[in-house]
Amino acid sequence: MINDKEELIGTLKVNIQNLQHLFEKQKDAIKVLVVEKSELSKKLREKEVENESLEAKLNTLKLAKSLSGENNDMQDAKVKVGNLVREIDKCISLLNR
């Protein structure tokens, strides 16, 4: 009877130690994942900024190409210039607020 209780207590102690070990292992894994997530978020933000910059350069190149006459499509160039003027007007109105 006493042996059964001591054996049960011993088993419980081993199980508790195993659970504590697993808990600490999972805590360490979570810390690693949090750091990795932070690094990936930072890289994503950098790539988004780079993407926006490249899109702006692409639009500038498209406009320059259309204005240079290579396309021979003056209507397209006029539309693009009109869009740029509207964007500038929007920026000015936002600055005036």
N, C-alpha and C positions, 0 to 999 in steps of 0.2 A: 504494500500500500504506500509506504513512504518512498520506496524505490520508484514506484510509478509516478508519484508527484514530482520527485526530484528529476526523473527522466523527462517529464513533461516540461518542467521549468527549464531544464537544460536545452531542450528542443526549442522552446520559445525564445530563449536567449540567443541561440544560434540564428533563428529566423529573424529576430529583431536586428541582430548585427548585419545579417545579409541585406535586410531592407535598408538599413542606414548606409551600407556601402553602395547599394544601388541608387539611393537618393543622392548621395554625394557625387556619384558618377554622372547622374542626370543633370545635377546642378552645374557641373563642369562643362558638360556638353551644351547646355543652354547658354553659358557664358561665351563659349566659342561661337555659337550660332548668332548671338547678339552682336558680337564684334564683326563677324562676317556680314551680317545684314547691314550694319552701319557702313562698312567699307563699300558694299555693293550699292547702297543708296547714294553714297558720295559719288561713285563712278557714274551712276545713272544720271545724277544731276549734271555732272561735267559733260556727259555725252549729250544731254538735252540742250545745254548751252552751246556746245559745239555744233549740234544739228541746226539750231536756230541761226547761228552765225553762217553756216554753210548755205542754208536756204536764202538768207539775205544776199549773200554773194551771188548765188545762182540767179536770183531775181535781177540783181544789178547787171550781171552778164547778159541775161536775156534782153533787158532793156537796151543795153549798149549795142548788142548785136542788131536789134530791130531798128535802132536809130542810125546805125551805120549804113543802112541801106542794103545790107546783104540779103535781107528777106524781100526787098522791094514791096513791102506791105506797109505803106504809110498809115493806113487805117489802124492796123494793129498797134503801131507805135503811138498814135494819137490816143488810143484807148488806154494804153499803159501809162502814158504821161498824165492823162486825166485821172487815172486811179491814184497815181502818186500825189497829184495835187490835192485830191480829196483826202488822202491819208495825212498829208501835211496840214490841211485845214483842220482835221479832227484833232491832231496833236496841239495845234495852236489854241483851239477852243478849250481843250483840257487844261492847258497851261494857264489860260485866262480865268479859270474858275477859282 
